[in-house]
Amino acid sequence: MLSSALREPLNPIAWAGLLACLIPLTVAAQTSNATLQQVEVRAGQSGSFTSNNIQVGTFRDQDPLDVPLTNQAITRAVIEAQGSTTLYGALRNTAGVSHAQIGNATYDNIAIRGLLVDNQRNYRLNGSLPIVNLIDVPLENKERVEVLKGAASLYYGLVPPSGIVNLVTKRPTAEPITRLTTSLNEHGAVGAHVDISRRYGVGDDKGIRLNVATGTQEVGVQAFEGDRSLVALAHDWRINPDVSLKLDVEHYRKNVSEPATIVFNNAQGVPDPVDNRLNHAGEWQRYNAEATNVLLRSDINLAANWALTLEAGHAETVRDRNFSTLTINDLATGASSLSVFYQRNQRFANSNARAEVVGALQTGAVSHELTFGATSNLRRFSGEGAPTVSGIAQNYYQPRVIDPIAAGNWTAAAQSRVTDRGLYVFDRMRLGEQWQLLAGVRRGSYSSQSGTGPQFKYEETSPNVSVIYKATPDLSFYGSYLEALDEGGTARFGRANVGEVLPPAVNRQREIGVKARLGNGLQAQAALFEIRRPLVTVDAGNRDVLGGLSRYRGLEMSLGGELSREWSVLASAVLLDAEITNVSNFNAAELGKTPENTARSTLSLFAEYRVPSVPGWSLNGGLYFVGKRAVNNLNQAYVPSFTTLSLGTRYATRWANTPVTLQANIDNATDRDYWVGTGGNYLSAGLPRTLRVAATFEF
């Protein structure tokens, strides 16, 4: 069945790419008359499929079994086994994740459990700095990607309860690293990545890690081309036994053509997804963005069991965008109308600071792990726009070439400025070896101004309480209740008030769960959760507004780690019951409906098998299922469910003293046409099958 699903032979350039990866090794072997030696590498060839600590919020450096919320870490071992190059490529390994509205050719607009992950608030660098996810976040300099699901306002202020996506950077290592990776996919994209780590100074008290990547971009879609690059530096300095500094600087850019997004037309219904190689936009419709993130952290030991952490950072993303949407007028003939939206000099910036004191003390039979903190974040936006050009003739089934259309007069878009400050205290109380009571509270002060719109000022006290019972060191049960102040969000693209910051509101979350460590590093968890949050809906004037309440109830399960010397696995599932439970007068028809882009079930399964008879060789595969999702809150139509298949293989060997890993991965191996993103009356097609080959050399 797999062979029949592969509708076209593999592009010859893919085979050329594989040869290109092999040529350096072959030439070197011929030059020295050396022989290749096999190397045995275990646990995903570069570590484990699970992590024993996380770096998110008040749970920094904690064992996952001591975290009373659902969490999952996508480790470097998983990222390398899958050859993942995008954020969604990593996050697809945690259930409940789906694309929202747009496709995945430019950047990953993500929802978790049907709740949108805000692109300027929910993505964090090293557990702290809010980075701007409006350009593909590179994974080359990341050690792992962590997901802490649910409300997280105690530590992070005003963030939606979808969860925190934390990107942990690679740090300087004790041993030197010089690693070169070259890659090429079947559509012609070529890439190179260099990873260098060194220690220096008196007693190796300083360390530096440099990651540089560059390459062309091709995803198999017509009229698509581009390039990307990354320069990232991580520096550590142990000034003395009590003071240390960590600096992270990363700059990355991406300039590609952006495929058109389909507008849902209720009169036509949801069409079958068109051939995934077609593009209804022109190559000149560019998505050109670059991001710079800087984070400085100092850890200072104040006294026995007490320490101070100071952090300051700035994240800024700038983009120009010619975005297009396609409205199908006649589904039988494919006659359609294309609209082009022009955006220029859009700047999204976060300036963040944090001071935190942590310590331990004993009161009678209760030991306390205390955290006192103060945080401040300033979020800003500015940009320019030009009049939309609409009514461009196009065809859904047989797209024609769209000639460049010049933008009209540029005008400044509505600027926004949001200040989020807070004081928080958190106490982990241990009552003997088995019981833990966790309690915290945040006092937040919030203000926002969006253009000439209303200014919001708000203060709120957000409580957080959890109980953990550790039956054994490897088995814990927990229950938690959280309240979280959250701004209503930012009005979405296509709305009359696009960019307007909506007023704040309170989310509430309850969760009970169990976590276990099953041996060989295998970790399992299951949780029942309920989230209640204000509903963002559309009024009669096509404006995003707050209008009612939505409720999300679900069961989440996951299993990850090493089953044996030969097998590693990562599996997860979410069963979700989401409903709009309260509405306002203008959206009364939404009552009882399912919130848009919310699947009742999502599942993921990835496994790697290391062949015992051929040391260094491994095979892997993954299945990723997303259930049907409503295109809007009225549930006027649903996009069908879909399952994608990934396959891969790696072979670790060495030439002389140079370790070499040869690798091939196929995503969407059956070349399925499907709707990857929906919501807000948008439909976006998934990418076609992609074979990527790579070779890594360690010097």
N, C-alpha and C positions, 0 to 999 in steps of 0.2 A: 504493500500500500504506500509505503514511503516513496518508492521509486516512481510510482504513478503520479504522486503529488508533486514531484519535481518537474514542473511543466517545461522548463528550458534546461539545456545543458549548461554546465558551469561555464562562466565566462573564461575564455582562454587566458585572460590576464591573471586570473587566480592561480592557474598552474604556473604562469611565469613568475608570480610572486613567491610561490613555494620554492621554485628553483632559485630565486634571488636570495631567499633566506638560507638556502643550502650552499650556495656558491662560495661565500667566505670560508665556510668550514671545509669544503672540498679542496679549494685552492690551498688553504693553509696545510692541510694534510698532505697534499702532493708535494708542497715545498719542503716539508721536513721529513717526509717518509714516516711520520708518526702514525700510530694506530688509534682508533677510537676506543675508549673504555666506557663501560657501562657504569652508571652511578645509581645507587638505591637512595631514593628520597621518599620519606613518609609524610603522612598527615597533610595531604594536599600539596606536597612538594615544597611548601614554604610556611608551615605552621598548621594551626588547628582550624576547624570549621566553627569553633565557638571561642568566646572570650570569657575570662574569669574576672574581669572588672569592666566598669563603664565609666564614662567621663562626662555625664550629663547632670547639670544642675546641682541640687543639694546632695545628690548621690554620687558625686565624684569619687573615683577610686574605691567604689564599693563592689562587693561580690553581688552578682545579679540576684542571688537568693536573698539578699538583704534589701532589695528594692521592691516596695509594695505597689508596683505598677507593671504593666506589660512592657517588656523591653526586648530588643533583639539587636545583635551586633553582626554585621556582615564583615567578616575578617578579610585580611589581605589574602589569605589562602583561597577563599571563595572567589574574590575578585580576580585573582590570577588564573584560577582554574577555568573560569568562565570567559576570560579575556574581556571583561567588562570595561567599557570606555565611557559610559554615561551613568548619571545618577540613577536613572530608572533601571539601568542594567543591574545595579546593585540592589535597589529597593524592591525589585520584583520578587526577591527571595523572602520578603516578609508579607504575609497575607494582609488583605485589606487595602493594598495599594493599587491605584488606577490612575490613568491619565485623565485630566480634566480639560475639556474644551478643545485645545489645540493638539496637534500631533507632536511627534518626538524628533523632528528633523532639526529644530533650532535649539530648543531647551526643553526640560522636562517640567511641565506644570502638573503637580501631583496632588491627589487627594488620598487620605487615609481614612478608612471606615466611612467613606462618603463625605468626609469633612475636608475642605480645601486646606492645604498646607500653604500658609501665606508666604509669598516669595520674598518679603522683606523683613519677616519677623521670626519664622519658625526654623530657618536653616542657620546652624551655628558652627563656628570654627573653634575646635578644641573646647567645646562646652561653654563658650562665652560669647564671642563676637557674632552679632547677627549679620550674616553676609547676604547679598542680594542674588537670589536664584533667578536671574533673567538672562543667563547665558550658561551653556553647559558647564557645570562645575567639574573641573578635571579630577581624575582619580589617581593620576600617576604619582602624586606626592602625598597620597592619603594611606594611612595604615589600616583604617577600618571606617565603616559608616555605621553609626548607631541610630536606633530609633527608639525613643521613649514615647509611648503612645498615651494619649489623653491630655488632661489639663496640666499645665506646668507653670502657672502664673506666679507661684510662690517665689521662684528664682528668676523667671524671665519676664515678669511684668505682663503686659497686655499681649497675649498670644492666643490664637484659636486652639481649641481642645483636640485638634487632629493629632497633635504630637510634635515632638522636637526631632529634627533630623540633624545629627551631630557628625561633623567630619573631623576625624582625628588625624593630624598630620604625622608623617614619618619624622622621627627624631634622629639626631646623630647617634651612631652606634659605637660600641666599644672597639670593634674591629673595622678596618677600612673596607669600604664598598666602592667598586667601580663597575657599573652595570650598564650595558647597552642593549636596548630592545629595538628591533626593526619590525615593521608590520606592513601588510598590504591586504586590502579586501578585493573581492571579485569584481567590484564596480570601479576599481582603479584608485581608491584612496590609499595614499602612502604615508607612513608615519615613522618617526624615530624618537626615542626617549632615552635620556642619559640620567642615571641616578648615582650620585657620588657622595660619600660620607667620610669625614676625617675628624680626628681629634688632634688638638694641639695645645700648646701652652705648658705651664709648669704643672707637672703631674697630670697632663691631659685634662686640665680643668675646663677647657673650652672644646666645643664640638660644632661642626657645621655639616649641614645636609643640603645638597643642591640637586634639584630636579629640573631638567629642561626638556621640553617636548615640542615638536613641530610636525606639521603634516598637512596634506590636502584632505578635503572632505568630499566623499561621494557616498550616497546612500541607496543608489539604484533607482532613484526617481528622475524622470525626465526634467530637463531644464533646471538642473540642480548642480551647483558646483561651489567650492569654497575652500577655505583653509582655516587653521587654528594654530595657536601656540601657547606655551606655558613657560614661565620662569618662576621658580619657587625656592625660597631659602628658609631653612630652619636653623637657628643658632642657639646653643645652650652655653651658659657660663656659670660655673660654680665659683662665686666670688670668694666665699669662705664657707666653713661648715654650716653657717647659719643663714646664708643669703645666696640665692640663685636667681638668674635671669633667663627667660626664654623669649625669643623673638621669632615671629613668623611673618614673612613677607611673600605674597604671591601676586603675580600679574598674569592674566590670561585673556585671550581675545579669540573671537570667532567671527568670520565673515562668510555668510552662505546665502544662497537663494532660499526663500521661504515658500513652501508649497501653500496653495490656497486651502482654506477651511470651508467646509460645506455648511450652509445655513439650512436648518430644518424648516421645511415648508409644510405646514399641517395639511394643506390641500393635496400635496403629493405624497405625504408620508415619508418614512425612512427608506431611502432607496437601498438596493443591494450595493455593497461597497464596490467601487469601480476598481479596475486593475490597479494594483498597488504601485505600479511603475508610472502611472499617469500623473501629470501635474497641470493644473488649470491656471497657474500663474506664470508670469514671465521670469526668465533668468535674471532680469534687471531688478526684480522686486527683492531687494536685499534685506537681510537681517545682519547688521554690522554692530557688534557690541564688544566692549572690553571691560574688565573688572580688575580692581586693585584692592587687596585686603592686607591690612597691617595689624598685628596683635602683639603687644608687649606684656609680659607677665613677670612679676617678681614674687618669690616665696621667701618669707622671713620667719625664722624661728624666734619667738619672743621669749619663751621660757619653756620649762618642761611641760609637754603636752599642749602647748599653745603656739599658734602660728598665724601670721598675717599674710594674706594674698592681695596684691594690688594688680589690677589689669586695666589697660587702656587700649582701644583699638578704633580703627576707622575702615569702613567698607564702602566702596563707591563703584557703581556700574553706570556706564554711559552707552547709549545705543541710538542708532538710526534705524528706522524700520519702515518698509513699504509693505504693508500687510494687506492681503486680499481675501475676500469671501465670495463664494459662489452660491447663487440662488437658482435652483432648478425650476424652470417654468413649465416644462412639459417632460414628464418622466419617460414617455414613450419615445420621443425623438431625441431627448437629451438637451433640447434648447435651454440655455441658461443665461444668466446675467451676472457679470463679474463686477465687483466694487473694489476699489483700491483706496486704502487709508494711508496717509503719509504722517510719519512721526520723525522728528529730528532733534538732536541734542537733548534727549531725555536723560536726566541725571537722577539717580536713586542713591541716597547716601545715608549711612548710619554712623554716628559717632557715639561710642560706648565707653563707659567707665564703671569700675566695680572695686569696692574695698570690702574685704571679708576677713573676719577673725574666727578661727575654729579652735576648739579646745575641749578638754575632758576634765571632769571632776566627779567626785563621789559624794553622795548624800545618803547616809545610812546604807541600806542594801541596794540602792539604785545608783547605777553609773550613768553619767550623762555625757553625750557627745554633742556639744553646742556649736551652733553656727550663727554669727551675727553679721549682717551684711547691709550694704547700701549700694544702690545701682542707679545709673542715669543713662538714658539713651535718647538721642536727638535724631529723628528720622525726617529726611527732607526729599522733596521731589520738585523738579522743574523740567520744562521742555517746550517744544514748539510743534505746531501742527499746521497742516494745509488742508484746504477743502477736499472732501472725498469726491473721487471720480466714480460715478455709478453708470449702470446701463451698458457696460462693455459686452458685446456679443461673445458668447463662448458656448461650448458643447460639452456636456458631462461625459459622454462616451468617447468622443473624438476631439480632444482639445486642440484648438488652433494656437499658433504662435502669437503671443501678445506683444506688440511693439511697445517700446518705451513710451510712457506718458508723463510729461513733465508736471511737476507739482505746481499748484497755484501760489498765491501769496502766503508766506509763512507768518503765523501769529503765535504769540506766547500762550502756552496752555496754562490752565489754573495751577498755581503752585500750592504745595501743601507743606506743613511743618507740624510735626507731632513730637511732643515731649512726654517721656514716660520715666518717672522717678519713683523709687520705692525704698523702704526700710523693711527688713525681714529678720526674723529669728526662727531658728529651727532646732529642735531638741530630740535626739534619739536616746530614749531612756531604756536601758537594759535591766530587766528584773530577773536576775539569775541567768542561766545559760540558754533558756528557751524562749522567754518572752521579751518582746521589744514593743514599746509604745513610741510612736513618732508623731510629734505635734509641731506645727509651725503656723506663723501668721505673717502676712505682708500688709503693710500700709502703703498704698500706692497713690500717687498724685499724677494726673493725666490731663494734658491739654492738647487740642488740635485746632488747626486753622487751615481750611482748604479754599483758596481763592477768595471770592466774596461770599462764600457760603457761611453758615453759622459756625461760631467758635464754641467748642465744647471744652468745659473744664469739669473734672470729676475727681473725687477722692473715694476710695473704697478700701475696706478691710477684708482680706481674703484668707479664710482659715483652711487648714490642711491637717487631717488627722488619720493615722494608720496604725494598725496593730499587726505584728508579725509573731507567729508561733513557730519556732524551729523544733520540730519533733526530733530531728537529728541534725547534725551539721550539714547533711546533704538533702534535707527535706524541710520545706517551709510552707506555711499557710499564712495568708494575709487578707486583710480587709482594709479599704481606704475610702475616705470621703474628702472631696476637694471642691472648693468654690474658687472661681477664677474670673476676674474682671477682664473683659476683652472688648476692644473696639469692634463695631459691627462689621468692619472690613472696609475695603476700598471699592468703590463702584467699578464694575467690570467694563472691559472693552466692549463697545457696541451699545452702551447705555448713554442716555442723554446727559447724565451727570458723571461720565467716566472720570476716574481719578479722585472723586470726592470721598473724603474720609467719613464714614458713617459713625453715629454716636455709639458710645460704649454701652455694654450690657454685661450681665453676669451669667456664666455657665456653671453648671453643677454636674459633678461626676461621682458615681459610686462604682466600686469594683471589689470583687472577691476572687482569690486565686490560689493556686498551688504551684510551687516550683520544686524541681528535684534534679540532683546530679546523680546519674545512673552508672557511673564508672566509665573509664577510658575517656573522660572529659565530655561525655554525652550529657546534655542538659535538656530538660523537658519542662514545659509550663502550660497551664490552662487557666483561663480567667473568664468570669462573667462580668459584664460591665453595662452601665447605663449612663448616657450623657444627655443632658438637656441643655439646649442652647437656643438663643433667639434666632429667628429665621430671616435670612436675607432673601427678599422677593422683589418682583418688578411691579411698579404701580402703573396706572393708566397712562402716564406720561413717559413710559419706557425708562424709568429711573430705578436704580437699585436703592431699596429702602429696607428698614427693619419692619417686619409685619407678621408677628406671631411667634410660635415656638416649634421646634422640632425635637424629636426624641429618638435616640439611637440605643438599642439594646442588642447585645450580642454575646456570642461565645467565641473565644479565640484560643487556639492551641498551636504549639510549636515544638519541634524536636530538632536538635542540632548537635553535631559533634562526630566523634569517631566510633563506629560500631565495632571495628576490629582493625588489624593491621592493614587489611585490604580495602575496607569500606569506610567512607565518610558520607554523611547525609545532612541535609538541611531541608526541613519540611515545616509547613505552616498552613493554617486554615482559619477563616473567619466565617461564621454564620451570623447574619445580621438582620434584625428587624427594625427598620427605620420608618418613622411616620411623622407627618406634619400634624401636630396635636392642637394648635391654636392659630388663628388667623385674624387679620384685620378685615374691615369691610371691603376694601378694594381687591383682596385676594381670597375671598370666601370659597371659591371653587377649589382651592388647594387643600382644604381641610380633609384629613384622612389619607392624603396621597403620600407617596414615597418621595423623599427629597431627590432632586436630580443627581444623576451620575453616582447613584448609590446601589451597589450590587448586593443582593441577598447572600451571596456566597462568593468567596475567592479562595483559591488554593494554590500552593506552590510546592514543588518537590524537586530537589536537586541532589544528585548523588555522584560520587566519584569512586571508581574501582581501580586499584593499583594492581597490575597483573603480576602475580608472584613469580611466574616463570620467566618474566622479562623485567629485571630490575630497572627502575627509572621510567617505565611506561605506564601510563594511566589512561583510562577512558571515563568520560562523564556524560551526563545527560540531565536535562531539566524539563519539567512540564509546568506551565503557568496558566491557570484558569481564572477568568473574570466573568461573573454572571451578567445577565442582562441588566441594563441601566436605563433609567428614564432620561429623555432628552431635556425635560423641563419639569418644574414643580407641579404642573397640571397633569403630568403623566400622559400627554397626548400621544406619545409613541415611545418605544424602547429600542435601543440598539441590541442586537443579539449577543448572547454570550460567546466567548471564544476561548480557545486553548492554543497556545503556541508551544513549540518544541525546540529545544536547543540541544546540540550535540557537540562534543569536543574530545580531543585527545592531546596528550603531551608526552614527550620523550626527553628525559634528562640524561645526558651523556657528558663526555668531556674529550677534548682534544689536548693532548699533552697535559698541561696544568690548567687549562681553561675550561671551566664548566659551561656547557651549552644546553639550552632547552629549546626544542622545536615544538611548535604548537599550532593547532588548527581548531577553530570554533565556528559553528554554524548557528545563527539565530534565525528564528522562524523557518526551521528546516523544511517544513512542508509548503512553504511559500504561500501561506494562507492570506486571502484578502479579508480584512476585518476592520471594524471601527474601534480604534484604540482609545479615542477621546470623545467625550460628549459632555452635555451640560450647557446651560445658557442658550439653548437652541442651536448649538454647534455640533458638527460631526467631523471627525478627523480620522483619516485612514492610517493604519499601521504600515510600517516599512516592509519592503520585500525581503525575501531570503537573502542573507548576507554571510558569505564565507570569509573569514579573516584568518590569515596565516601570520605567524610571528616567529622570530628567533631571538633569544636572549643570550648574551655573552657576558660572563663575569670575569673580570681581569684582576 
